[in-house]
Amino acid sequence: MRAIGIILAGGNNHRMKELSRKRAIAAMPFAGSYRSIDFALSNMSNSHVQKVAVFTQYNARSLNQHLSSSKWWDFGRKQGGLYVFTPSITQENNLWYRGTADAIYQNLSFLKDSHEPYVIIASGDGIYKLDYNKVLEFHIERKADITVVCKEMEPAENIDRFGVVRMNEECRITDFEEKPIMAKTSVVSCGIYIIRRRQLIELIEKCAEEDRHDFVSDIIIRYRSQKRIFAYKMNEYWRNIATVKDYFQTSMDFLKADVRNYFFRQYPDIYSKVSDLPPAKYNMGSDVSNSLVSSGCIINGAVEDSILFKKVFVGNNCVIKNSIILNDVYIGDNSHIENCIVESHGTIRANSYYKGEDGIQVVIEKNDRYVL
């Protein structure tokens, strides 16, 4: 493909509350065996983008560990490959990334050393499948300066945390409002952009000269009247998991057979780092219905409408309903967990009771698993 890829995965997000205290949003576990960045990386690989850079910053340790080997997404190659860039101290700069545009500016040599004419920019917290080749064809056909991938949301969706787009009959963007108080349209930006590489370098350098740091407000919104900026409307499944509520609802979508089949049984595939674990074990007395149970789990109780990640132990007479249990959690006997997200590596004592009454409750327990 005639493009290189950039995945922005370095931002801090307080809307994920306790879930983002020890990990980047792009490293958020998803659908039992994946992390959210796997979807953007898989889309890059399936679109035959051979050179991809991931910009990490906030709580990047687990994300960097996940990206330690590029072979899982077929980026282990002599030419191109997967590059992970974190902020570094140089003679010219000793600052963290101050925004998305500044992150690109601090790694501008990646763009200058490349030869592909186009750049695909994506975020690491989107759950979707997309052939970027189709977006590039649209971009070239319309002779666009920038193409923004957009999605028309359902009327019930809360879209005040997205960039809201208005366009004309030609799909040219006439207005772009970031996080409006009252949205005038239901079409939102998916945080996926295509732009010519040389033009991106020029715009990013101009932003740096003027001490501007955000790609959306300082490039997309600022130049919407001067540049030919078009919207590519995406009709397939797309969700953003930047809040606890959205993370929970999107995860629960994967309990629906049609969504699961779309992502995991229809070509192209979604790839992730593989752990060598035994299959889940269901002991006598276990009762599991409409749930995703990952490898390495041991189930002794009842699990209903829930997602259990790797190496979860469920004790005798336990009841788990409408919940997400992250990696390596031990749940003691006679416990009840409902409408909850249980943080990874936790130990739930026997006879515990957790139920999210007003929304989803995030449970963080660090009890000692082995007591002398």
Disulfide bonds with the S-S distance in Angstrom:
none
